[in-house]
Amino acid sequence: MSNGYSSGISTHDDNKHISHRHNKQLDENSDVEIEEIIDKTSKLHINKPDNKLDFTHPIFIKIINPLILTAISSFVRLYRIEIANYVVWDEAHFGEFGSRYLKREFYFDVHPPLGKLLVALSGYLAGYNGDFKFDSGVVYPDDVNYVFMRIFNCFFSILVTPLAYRTSVLLGFNQFTCWLISIMVIFEQLSLTLSKFILLDSMLLFFTVFTFFGLVNLHALNVKNKLLTKSGLKWSIITGFGVGCVCSVKWVGLFITAVVGIYTVYDLLIKFYQTTTTKTLSWRTYLLHWSVRIFTLIIIPISIYISTFKIHFMVLNHTGPGDGSISTLLQASLIGNDLQSGPRSVAYGSLITLRSQGLSPNLLHSHGHNYPEGSQEQQVTTYGFKDDNNEFLIEFDVTHGLANQHATLVDENSTDIYHIEVKDGDTIRLNHRKTGSYLRANAINAPVSTNNYEVSCFGEIESNDYIDEWVIEVQVQEKSPSPDFQNEDETSIHPVSTNFRLRHKQLGCYLSTTGSAYPAWGYNQGEVVCKYSIFNRDKNTWWNVEKHMNDKLPDPETEYVPPKPKFWKEFILLNYGMMAANGALLPDPDRFDKLSSEWWEWPILHTGLRMCGWGESDIKFFLLGNPLITWLSTLGLGLFAVYCLVVGFKYQRQYEVSGDKFFQGLIIFMAWLLNYVPFILMGRVKYIHHYLPAQYFAIFLFGFILDRINFGRLRWVVYGVLYVGVIATFIYFKDLSFGMEGSSKNYSYLKLLNSWMI
């Protein structure tokens, strides 16, 4: 029993082991077969024939597509770029500024230096020496390689296209939309025409687009919570670099800067909520976000902007036609100036010019035109150019005049009076040499700054009116670095180095600038008033003698060495002067400007601009956007408003909406809005090219709307029609950008609207 039982158990176990080994072998064989099947199927391309290209492959999106689009953009922008061999439109300005850099002659302009420095760089690379004057309409001489300089400028416009494509991809648009936006950017004729000349507009557009591209990258990283990674820091620096450059080309770069700023503030508010309410973000991380933004989006742009002015001052170290708008000390530091000559002490009878130390550092000026209201006496202004109307003679007070003593009249019996120095506390009169009238303050409201008193010139040399008297109040004596001039009398008035105030003896107010400009009747020159100022550090009430002539006084034995100008002071003064000059660019109501236009005309393409002469022998360019692109992009603005209503309705009904897509649309719309609305509010004269950055974002907004629409099987048809329409419209209007030869009557068929002066 026992043995039998044991034998039975053993047999059963043996069978069990055999069966287990068999099953294990089957499993191993099955595993091998499955691995072989996986390996084979992984190498198959299901539904993708080997001979079919994948246009959504990264190599196309990152390399091939941008290269194709860039090549097309290069062709249309470089084609016939040399055809107009004469100075066209604002090439007269920016070409001349480039020449000033090459000759190192100081000039003044309303725009920051970066764009003009790049123009100068193009001239330097082209072998241009700066001697050509860039007079409008003048044919370029053989030694000016204007074609190279235009190509250099055009390069910035060409690069806008690949940036537009990459921005579209980053925003998540489908490839149909990405190509449509890129094609619209290529054949948009406003930017295309401007790109063919030596102007700042292509640089401005490029840096605007570059900054927006950086912002879109930041947003994409922000959505993934990767702003504090290396990639996030890189794109923050790139965006800050773009902000610094765009503001250093033109001040309208502040508009795209505002877009970056609003986005940044909004994001930091959200993160503040996450830190204080939801507790999903630590204070350390939140403060780190602040630190990164401050460094990359504030410190870096400001550093770039300041650096361009530092380079500006370093390069322009010779006197030039624009030095009438800068401080006396900065002028004195320029090679070739004549401010070091002349006697070192101002005396009665001296011929002088007076420069304001305020934020509008121009010369005191008067001319033979009267105020239309108020005293209706001779106007007194500040002027940024040197001429005879800036010259005044220092006369004794009225008491001396009543005693028949005049420093400004030749009196052979009273030669000693020409040696009396003007000192602190003296009462003087200032006689305008050209008209013979005296500077005075009137107890009536100034014409612009009505809370101050009017300043005028009135009377004649032998007049004796106490209203003409001013009291000298010395404020600061700037020290010369030369030991020969460091012991000058600190109570005397010295040209260049003495800062003083002029207090009206009767009214007690001070001769002052305001930074405002007179209307057209005052030739848009700077306003001069008499104002009450309790602070003696009010620089608007400070003046200095710039030019000094008195042949009765001895010249210094050695040449005077003026104090060195302070960079920060000159930087602030120059920027304020630029702001004042921009504010003075007002339209003249008494004069029709056929080139200017209004903000409402741009989105509907109501008008264009003749960029040159319109004779039969002239090659003519008409600055006008591509009609189809402009009108479609304007339509996109209206469609976006409808889109917002639809999204709001869905949100209210609790339908699912794409919050990030909607937010992307808002960023694009905000970029258009902030690049357009400021021109509505501006009082300055405006031109169609001011719409250039806004037009770019309007194109993107149209693409955004199309991308949100599901066309289904009609997608190929819709986008195909748009592609063909954009290109066909460009071909039809191409001569406006490529140049019209012969009579303008031959191109009358291009005049779709009667307001187009073709």
C-alpha angles and dihedrals in degrees: 000000000000094000093042092051092049092049091051093052092049093052092050092049092049091053090047092053092047091051091048092051091049093051091046090053090050090051092050091049090048092051090052092049092048091050090050091050092049092048092050097044092047088064093053122098103217113208090352113100114210092238095057121095119227105221091185091061112121092244089062095044096044102035121002101046095046090047092051092048092045091052091053091047091049093052098051093043098045096040110111091352088144097047096100103060094184137076108283124202114302092007081092090066105036095037089053092049089052088052091053090057092050091050090039092231117152117246137169127230138164093238129075116256107251099086093045091046087056090050088052089049090054090051091048092050089048091055094248115155099201099248097118112096097211093223110182114267095007116136114248113250120235093256093060110082094205091163092063091047091051092048090051089054092043091056090073092054092048091055091056089075100061089042090053091050094048091046090053091051092048090052088058098248118158117254093256089060094042091055093044093053091047093049091048089051091049096050098036098121099203092068093032094057094044090050091065095068141058097268139126097237097088091050091048092050093046095052090044091053091043091053092048090049089054090049092051089051090051091051092050090052092043091057088056091045091242102125093114094052125097089263091051092050090048094054092043089056091046091050091048089050090053092050091051093049098045092051090047092057099048133347091239083077084082087077095067087039088059089054091054090045095050092048091049094049091048092050093048090050090053090049090048088056090049089050100046105028113023093029090216092127127053123230089240091057092044093052089047089057089053093049093051093048093048093050099042103032101033112021097040096048093045090048091052092048093049091045092057090057091046089055089044092057093042095052098041098062097138127080114260145165094283099056092095088081098054134077121280093243092054090049091049090056092057121099112249099024120135100211093106091067125083135057117316097226125058115227137183109283093032119139109230146165120217124215125198118237091204130101089282099054099188132132125273106255142179133179140184096273125100134222110264090224138013113042090351086217127135114307121248118200143151117254132195097213131069117245141135093273089071093064123105133177121221111235133185120258123271093268090063090044092055087052087055093249113139124171092196095056124076108248115171091194094055105048093138093071091070090068097056108113122221110243141184110289096021120139112229142168124222115218118199102231098207097052101021094231128130128246111244144162121233125207092237131096119281112247096244109015094043094182088071133062125264120252119207144155121245143157131026138278095274094046117120110200122148090215087074096063124111130182121223115230113183113213110172136002110208111218122233115229088227115091088218091071104033095094098057116143106272092206094057128082112249124186117250096002107055120083114195144159129233113219118194104238097215103037099031093224125126130242103251147165121228104195089240124116132226119244122254092291087065092044090247090283123150121284121246120197142163109242138174110248122180092184114077089199090067098124092198086072094048122100138175135196110251108172116034128183127173119145090191092068127069122251118235116272091234128035113271116250109211124215114268115258118246113240096217093050092048091045092055094043093050093049092049089048089053090051092050091048091050090050090052093058092098125151114257108236090204094054129062113225107199092189098055125084140181131253095250092058096061104068092046094041092234093158144017136196133247105226098193146002117319102213122128092253092051123095099231130212123191115198106221134135122245100274097220093046093046095047093044091050090049089049087053089061090058093044090052089057088053090047090054090052091050092049090048091050092049091048091051091049089048094244117154112268132179102245095186093050090051090049091051089054090051091053091052092046091048090052090054093044096050092047092050113031095060089065089056089056096043119100093199124105112277137204135194094255088068087076092062100101092039090051090057092056092044087059090052091049091053089051090049091055093048090049091056093055119088105219094173113193090354092068094097091049096047096046092040091056091049093049092050093042094053094047094042092050090051092050089051094051098031094114091067087066102029094049132267116242125200127008118358087226088074088066099046089113088071092064101100093161126041089228091066107098095210 
